């Protein structure tokens, strides 16, 4: 195959139904170092679906709520710290949202608005003085 350590190559055709009723086909290639004994075709498909489940879950939330894809920070340490902070905030938001009694109070805008009024608590949370927001 010309790639070191590659043991399998797989083709996945994704078929998507458009609103117009037409179908759109996208071909994706999977390259892996897993042998056919380690991962059958069905297992490779399962791994690809798990990857996109993660991508559409956490990464989509980070992009929508924290504008992660638009971030232009280039210093490796700063980018790492920002990424850790975004994920910590997402985790804290999910915990906070579960504790809200009304659904309308458990939205991301409600969380941002409430936390903006309690910056002292947010700073104490970030520095480790308190364990919950």
N, C-alpha and C positions, 0 to 999 in steps of 0.2 A: 504493500500500500504506500510505501514511501514515508510513513510517519513512524518514528521510533516508539516502541511499546504499544502500538495499536494492534489489538487482536480481533476486533470486530468492527464492522461498518454496517449500519442499519439505515433504512429509509422509512420515514414516517410520512404518510400523506394525510394531511388534515383537510377535511371537507367541511365547509361552513355554509350554512343556509343564509342567504341575504334576504332582506325585507322584500325585495322585488320578486322573490321566489327562485332566483337563480342560485347556483352553487359556485362557491369559490374554492379552488383547490390550492393548498400550499404544501410544498414538499420540504421536509426538514431532514437533514442527515445527522445521524448520531455516530460519533466516533468514541470507542471505549477501549480501555486496556483489560476489560473483563473477558475471560475466555467464554466459549459457548457452554462449558460445563458450569461456570460461575453464574452466567446470566443467559437464559434462553431468550428467544424473541419476545415471549410474553413478559418476561422479567424486564427486558430493556424498555418495553412500552410502559410498564408500571413505573420504572425509574424516571422516564421522561415525564409522565403525568405527575409524579410527586414533585419534580423540579418545577413544573409550571404551576402547581398548586401553591408552592411556596412563593414563587415569583408573583403570582396574582394575589396572594394574601398579604404578607408583611410588606413586600416591596411596593405594592400598589398603595397600601395605606401610608407608607412613608412618603411616597411621591405626592400623594394628594394632600395629606395633612402637613407635611414638613417641607414640601417642594424640594425633595432630595435631588431629583434629576436636574433641577435648575441651579443647584449650588455650584459656585465657581471657586470654592476654596481648593487650592492646589497643593498646599504644604501637607506632606504625608501625615505628620503628627496632628495637625489641626483637623484634617479630614477624618482621621480615626476618632478623635475626641468628639467631633460633631456627630459622627455615626453612632457612637456609643450613647451619647446624650439623646439622640432621636429615638433609639430603640428603648432606652430606659423610660423616656416620656411616653412612648406608645404603650409599654407594659403598665406603667402607672395609670394611664388613661383607661385601659381595659379594666384594671382593678377598680378604679374610681367609678366607672360607668356601671359595673355590676352592683355597686352599693347604692345606686340611685333608685328611688322608689318609682318615679315616673319616667316613662320612655323618653319624653321630650327633654328631660333633664340630663340624659345620658349621651348627648351628642358631643362631637368634637368642638363645635363652636361654644357650647355651654361650658365645657371643660376649660377652654382657653379664656373665656370671659371670667369665669369664677377664679381661675388661678391668677389672672392679671390683677384682680383685686386683692390677692393674698401673696404678693411677691415676697414678703418676709418669710412666709411658710415655705414657699418654693425654694428660696435660697437655703433655708435650714434643711430642707429635704436633700438638695444637691450636695451640701457639705456633710451630710450624714447625721445631723443633730436630731432629726425626726425620721421615722421609718415609713410613714404614710402621709399622703396629701389629704 
